[in-house]
């Protein structure tokens, strides 16, 4: 009965954690993930997965007439297996996440075309293809302070926020 209680209480808390998330520092009790990108096996979810595996396997062993010591050993084995299985599933889903953030170095050297004339001392607009193949429009200034006409091929030399500094490509 104790094993089953452990499993049910942990399962309810685990589902609540998934639905409502962690709040404050409670999500990583004494773990090693301090913003360095490492997964912690001491997070609330990991501890709850351990309790679910421990309680469920212990309850099964006891229901089949097994000894309490055997149930504890089975609980430890399946509890640890649940933590590592949950960790693998979490890593799989994290790898599926997309990232469309453009960083300054993503546009350096990118090639494109002028969509709105760039005056010698003013701002125009360019369509650029970044390293990932994404097409982005950016406000642009001429790096050589010369006029660059519409449809002329350009190359990005510097990116500052949403503004790029470009030069005309001669052999496009």
Secondary structure by P-SEA (a helix, b strand, c coil): caaaaaaaaaaaaaaaaaaccccccccccccccccccccccccaaaaaaaaaaaaaaaaaaaaacccaaaaaaaaaaaaaaaaaaaaaaaaaaaaacccccccccccccbbbbbcccccccccbbbbbbcccbbbbbbbccccccccccccbbbbbccccccbbbbbbbccc
